[in-house]
Amino acid sequence: MGYNLLKGKRGIIFGALDENSIAWKTALKVKEEGGIFTLTNAPIALRMGKINELAKTCNAEIIPADATSEQDLNTLFTRSMEILGGKLDFVLHSIGMSPNVRKNKDYGDLNYEWFLKTLDISGVSFHKVLQTAEKTDAMNEYGSIVALSYIAAQRVFPDYSDMAQAKAVLESIARSYGYRFAKLKKVRVNTISQSPTKTTAGVGISGFDAFFDYAQMMSPMGNATADDCAAFIAVMFSDLTRMITMQNLMHDGGFSSTGITQDLIDRLSK
Ligand SMILES: NC(=O)c1ccc[n+]([C@@H]2O[C@H](COP(=O)([O-])OP(=O)(O)OC[C@H]3O[C@@H](n4cnc5c(N)ncnc54)[C@H](O)[C@@H]3O)[C@@H](O)[C@H]2O)c1
């Protein structure tokens, strides 16, 4: 049962790959809250076909777009406004990929072409999304644009490799573009820094299970799930958060403010 938080609101949701994706859960939550949207992903991800199930459930159209392509993004924003019947109120950027992580390259032996690809797909693409939204004049006043980040932007998690730099870029773009969009059109731009979550992108990081369990023990509330994250995103898209912008919002069960927990002490004293 929803609260109609997003009744009458229109948007775009990037990054639903399968039912574990944070974007997938977000689409279901936004639908439950009364929002309408288009779904998008890279053409190669769409070939998997899973997203068709979600589109059917949500009564949403799918528009292919590689988030690194300005041309694809331009088509996506223009078509979305046509399909949904007006300007947009929300956009979710839920995109991450590192060829170096995928191919298990050591941090001291990175392939720099791939490093630039990591930055482009996982960081700079957020700027491209924001700039396209501005150039196509796609956003309504008090619209809300959210991207997903991870605490490796601030602290070292060695296996996160060059994704740490991409997330630092992403969070910085949210501040810089957030300033610009607030002044231009009162549009809000934020990142949400989410707990480790068992998704395709998550489990692709080597040692993921260990840092999932560690974060679970280090978070007084436990790890935030993808469903918890979807609910938070829905609130960030709603009119209840109209003055929140240019923030990196920790959604991590308290992990980022915790030095040590009794659970860890007990485990280490064994
Ligand atoms: N899973 C975690 O532990 C975790 C924690 C914190 C933040 N995040 C972030 O959450 C976001 C969503 O990831 P997820 O965990 O739901 O995993 P996921 O694998 O389900 O989603 C990642 C998505 O990025 C898409 N993508 C990759 N390259 C693209 C491109 N060029 N153009 C458009 N889309 C592209 C993929 O197709 C996929 O749908 C990512 O930004 C990720 O870094 C994840």
Ligand as a Chemical Component Dictionary entry (heavy atoms), coordinates in Angstrom:
data_LIG
# 
_chem_comp.id                   LIG 
_chem_comp.type                 NON-POLYMER 
_chem_comp.pdbx_formal_charge   0 
_chem_comp.three_letter_code    LIG 
# 
loop_
_chem_comp_atom.comp_id 
_chem_comp_atom.atom_id 
_chem_comp_atom.alt_atom_id 
_chem_comp_atom.type_symbol 
_chem_comp_atom.charge 
_chem_comp_atom.model_Cartn_x 
_chem_comp_atom.model_Cartn_y 
_chem_comp_atom.model_Cartn_z 
_chem_comp_atom.pdbx_ordinal 
LIG N1  N1  N 0  25.280 -3.211 -5.146  1  
LIG C1  C1  C 0  25.963 -2.505 -4.277  2  
LIG O1  O1  O 0  26.602 -3.031 -3.360  3  
LIG C2  C2  C 0  25.959 -1.000 -4.395  4  
LIG C3  C3  C 0  26.306 -0.211 -3.274  5  
LIG C4  C4  C 0  26.334 1.177  -3.411  6  
LIG C5  C5  C 0  26.016 1.756  -4.645  7  
LIG N2  N2  N 1  25.678 0.958  -5.710  8  
LIG C6  C6  C 0  25.385 1.605  -6.980  9  
LIG O2  O2  O 0  24.029 1.392  -7.330  10 
LIG C7  C7  C 0  23.894 1.548  -8.742  11 
LIG C8  C8  C 0  23.067 0.413  -9.302  12 
LIG O3  O3  O 0  23.755 -0.794 -9.210  13 
LIG P1  P1  P 0  23.088 -2.157 -8.723  14 
LIG O4  O4  O 0  23.795 -2.553 -7.476  15 
LIG O5  O5  O -1 21.609 -2.047 -8.723  16 
LIG O6  O6  O 0  23.580 -3.203 -9.844  17 
LIG P2  P2  P 0  23.034 -3.562 -11.309 18 
LIG O7  O7  O 0  24.128 -4.359 -11.932 19 
LIG O8  O8  O 0  21.699 -4.190 -11.212 20 
LIG O9  O9  O 0  22.890 -2.135 -12.048 21 
LIG C9  C9  C 0  23.931 -1.494 -12.749 22 
LIG C10 C10 C 0  23.332 -1.016 -14.059 23 
LIG O10 O10 O 0  24.227 -0.182 -14.803 24 
LIG C11 C11 C 0  23.872 -0.401 -16.169 25 
LIG N3  N3  N 0  24.894 0.113  -17.095 26 
LIG C12 C12 C 0  26.188 -0.307 -17.225 27 
LIG N4  N4  N 0  26.778 0.369  -18.238 28 
LIG C13 C13 C 0  25.846 1.222  -18.744 29 
LIG C14 C14 C 0  25.852 2.188  -19.794 30 
LIG N5  N5  N 0  26.944 2.409  -20.541 31 
LIG N6  N6  N 0  24.719 2.880  -20.046 32 
LIG C15 C15 C 0  23.589 2.678  -19.319 33 
LIG N7  N7  N 0  23.531 1.782  -18.300 34 
LIG C16 C16 C 0  24.644 1.067  -18.029 35 
LIG C17 C17 C 0  23.756 -1.922 -16.220 36 
LIG O11 O11 O 0  23.165 -2.400 -17.411 37 
LIG C18 C18 C 0  22.926 -2.187 -14.975 38 
LIG O12 O12 O 0  21.544 -2.130 -15.264 39 
LIG C19 C19 C 0  25.313 1.658  -9.304  40 
LIG O13 O13 O 0  25.658 3.025  -9.446  41 
LIG C20 C20 C 0  26.138 1.050  -8.186  42 
LIG O14 O14 O 0  27.485 1.470  -8.203  43 
LIG C21 C21 C 0  25.625 -0.392 -5.597  44 
# 
loop_
_chem_comp_bond.comp_id 
_chem_comp_bond.atom_id_1 
_chem_comp_bond.atom_id_2 
_chem_comp_bond.value_order 
_chem_comp_bond.pdbx_ordinal 
LIG N1  C1  SING 1  
LIG C1  O1  DOUB 2  
LIG C1  C2  SING 3  
LIG C2  C3  SING 4  
LIG C2  C21 DOUB 5  
LIG C3  C4  DOUB 6  
LIG C4  C5  SING 7  
LIG C5  N2  DOUB 8  
LIG N2  C6  SING 9  
LIG N2  C21 SING 10 
LIG C6  O2  SING 11 
LIG C6  C20 SING 12 
LIG O2  C7  SING 13 
LIG C7  C8  SING 14 
LIG C7  C19 SING 15 
LIG C8  O3  SING 16 
LIG O3  P1  SING 17 
LIG P1  O4  DOUB 18 
LIG P1  O5  SING 19 
LIG P1  O6  SING 20 
LIG O6  P2  SING 21 
LIG P2  O7  DOUB 22 
LIG P2  O8  SING 23 
LIG P2  O9  SING 24 
LIG O9  C9  SING 25 
LIG C9  C10 SING 26 
LIG C10 O10 SING 27 
LIG C10 C18 SING 28 
LIG O10 C11 SING 29 
LIG C11 N3  SING 30 
LIG C11 C17 SING 31 
LIG N3  C12 SING 32 
LIG N3  C16 SING 33 
LIG C12 N4  DOUB 34 
LIG N4  C13 SING 35 
LIG C13 C14 SING 36 
LIG C13 C16 DOUB 37 
LIG C14 N5  SING 38 
LIG C14 N6  DOUB 39 
LIG N6  C15 SING 40 
LIG C15 N7  DOUB 41 
LIG N7  C16 SING 42 
LIG C17 O11 SING 43 
LIG C17 C18 SING 44 
LIG C18 O12 SING 45 
LIG C19 O13 SING 46 
LIG C19 C20 SING 47 
LIG C20 O14 SING 48 
# 
